[in-house]
């Protein structure tokens, strides 16, 4: 096998990140044939097909390892360049792709990352915490907030804390649909707000209450802030994080339908075992913020 060069790895990462050879060429300031040639040379070098020529472009099983290598080379090169130039020197930011669940992204994660934004360019992937580990496996991200305690191969894992959800509804909605309380019959009839088709929180609650999840009508609202607004506006009931619902509960605008049942989701931080200054700083910032906002 011949040696692998950095431009070939950079082309692989760009094609996957941008979704097409044309977009990768624009990002790398190359022609599309030049990008295609680099990918073909890399595949010829390793003796395997690394990307599927689909729209968007995706990595093959073999390509995952080389995509991970491409990210590692990129972040180590950026770290070395900044260290050699000296702290405080302006230049290209280190790029860190991270997977974050929507509720964390919409509450405590962005304030934690903001102080680092002048030196680190964040490529944030919004992904359900139960599915974000898959992005670590295929090399799409270098770190992720996940519900999985078992470390992905090549990663370390550390507990962040527990995010608590309460079953809430607007007072007017509760008066209409739950006048007799959150009974099984009422839950089978009342509309429910669901984040997206990967979101199992509401369905898990319904199953625990002996209600078939597909029974009540549902609204899909795939934005953390808009999801909370949909519940506040009376579109349906839903599980809200405590930061999303405490003010409404205190003011009386929201009602906690089932105070005896709260859903607790334990979050973990998984990151590549590869140590870099940028990744260490992000990890420290995330854990410091989690200690303040989670329990």
N, C-alpha and C positions, 0 to 999 in steps of 0.2 A: 504494500500500500504506500503511495506517495504521501508526502507531507501535506497537511491542510494549512491553508493560509487564512489570515484574518479577514481579508476582503471577501473570501468565499463564505465564511461564517456570517459576516455582516450582511451579505446578500440574503442568506437563508433567513436570518431574523427579520430583515426588512420585508421580505416576501410574505412571511407568515403574519407579521404585525399589520401590514398594509392591506393584505388580502388579495393582491394581484401583482404580477410582474410589472405592469405599467406604473402602478402607484409606488412600488418599491423603487423603480427607476427614478421617479420624480424626487422621492425622499433622499436617495443617494446621489442625486445629480449625475446620473448616468443614463445611457440609452437603454431601452428595454432589451435589445439583443445582448448588451454587455452583462446585464443582470442574469439573463437566461444562460449565458455562457458560463458565468461563475457558478450557478447552481448545477449545471451539467458537469462542470469540472469537479465540483465537490462530490457529486453522486458517482462519477467515474472513479474518483480517488478512493471512496469508501466501498464501492462495489454494490451499492444499494440505492433504490429510489427513496428519496427523503421527503419529497412533497407531492401531494396530489394536485394535478393541474385543474383544479375546480374553481368555482367562484363562490365563496372566497377560497383561496389556497389554504390547504391544511397540511399538517405534517403527518407522515406515516409513522408507524410504530418505531421503525428504525430512525426516523428523523427526530424523534423526541430527544434522544441522547445528544444529537448534534445541535439542536436548538438550545438545549441547556448549556452545552459547551460554548455556544455563541454568546449567550448572555453572560456567562462567567468571564469569558475573555474580554467582553466589552466593559463590564464593571471594574474588573481588575486593571484594565488599561486606563480607564478614566481616573480611578483612584491613584494610580502611579503617576499619571500626568499632573494631577492637582498637587500631589505631595512634592513632586520634583519642582513645580513652579512656586511652591510656598503657599501657606494659608493666606487667605485674603486676596489672592490673585484671581482676577476675573478670567473666565474661560468657559468652555463647554461644561454644562452640568452633567453630573452622573445621572443616568436614567435608571430608575428602579420600577419595574412592573410589580404591582401588589394587588392581590384579590381581597376585597372587603365586602362584607354583607351590607345591604342597603341601610338597615337600622343603625348600624355602627357608623357608617359613612355619613348618615344624616344627623348624627348627634355628636359623638365625641372624637371620631378619628380625624376629621379635617382640622379642627383646632390643634390637634397634636402634631400634625404634619406641617402646618403653615409656617412655623418658625424655620423650617429646614428648606423651604421652597426656593430660596435664593441660590442654593448650592446643589440641590437634588431635583431633578425633573421626574415627577411622579406619573407613572402610567397606571392609573387605577382601573381595575376591572371589577365592576359591580357583579357580584355573584353570591347566590344563596350560600350561607355558611355551611350547609350540609353538602354542598357540591364543589366548594372552592379547592379542596384537596386535589381534584382532578387537574386543575390548572398548574399545580406544582408538579404533578407527575409528567405532564407533557411539555414542561419547560416554558409555558406561557408566562408564568410569574416566578419571582424569586422568594416571595413571602406571601402568606395568606392568613386571614382570620377564618378559623374553621371550627367545626364542632367535633372533629376527629382528634382523639387523644393519641392514636397510634401514628407515629411519625411516618411520613412518606419517605421512601428510600432516598437517602442522601440529604435528609432534612433533620433539624432538631425541632422539638416541640416544647412549649411552655404554656402553662395555664394563665389566662388573662382574668377570668372571673365569670360571674353569672349575670346574664341579662334577664330581667324579670318582665313578664308580660301579664296584663290584666284583661279580662273579658269586659269590654266597654261598649257603650252605645250612647248616642245623643238622648237626652231626657225625653224629648218628644217621641223618638223612635221607641224607647223603652216603654213609654206609656201606651203606645199603640200595640206593640207586639208582645210585650212581656208584662202586662198588667197583673198577671198571676204569678210572676217570677220566671226564672229561667228554667222552665220545665222542659222535659223531653219533647212534648208536643209542640211547645212554642219554638224550640230550636229547629224542629223539622219544618217549620213554616216561615220563619223570619229570614229575610235576605241577609247574606253575609258578605263582607268585603274581604277579598283575598288578594294578596300582593301580586303573584303570578302563578303559573302552573307548576312551578317547583316548590311553592310555599305550602308546607304541610301543617303549619301551626294550627290553623282553624280546623282543618280536617281531623287532626289528632285529638283536638278538644271535642269535636263532635263524636268521634268514635268512643272516647272516654265516657260520653254521656249517652251512649247507646243510640246514636243517630247516624244513619248512613250518610256519609259526606255529600253524596250526589243528590240528596233530597232537597235541601233548601236552595232557592235561587241565589246566585252569586254575582258580585261585581268584581272584575279584575282591575286593580289600580296599581300599576308597577312603578311606583315612586313612593319613597318612605314618607315624605312630607305630604304628598297628595293623598296617600293612603289614610293617614291620620285625619286629614281634612274631610275625606269621604265619610269617615265614621262620625266626625263632629257634625257634619251636615245632615246626618240622618239617612244616608244611603243604605246602611246596614250596620250590623254589629261586627266587631273585630277585636283581635288581640293587639293591644298597644303597649309599647314599652312604658316604663314609669315616667321617664322624661316627657313622653308624648301625652300622657293622660293626667298627671297629678294636678296640674293647674285646672283643667276642666272638671275634675272630680271635686276639687276644693270649691270651685265657683258654682257647682251644681249644673253646669252645662252638660256634663257627662255623668253617666251612671255606671257603676261597676255591677254587672249583671250577676256574677257568680263569685262573690268575695271569698268563698271557701276554696276556690280552685284558681291557682295561678301557675302559669307555665314558666319554668325556669330553664334557660338554655345556657350551658356552660361553653364558653368560647376559649379557644386556644390559638396561640401564635405559632405558626410553623414557618420556618425559613430554611433556605439552603444552608448546609453545614459550612460551605465556603464562607470564610470571614473576610469582610471588607469594611473599611471605615464607614462608608455610607450606610451599609446595611445595619451595622452595629448602632449607629446613631438613630436610625429609624426605629429599630427594635426597642431601644431605650425609651424613646419618646412615646411609643405605643403603650409600653408597659406602665410608664408613669401615668399616662392618661387613663388607662384601664383601672389602675388602682384608685383613682378618684371617682370614676363613674360606674364601675361594676362592683360587685361584692363577692 
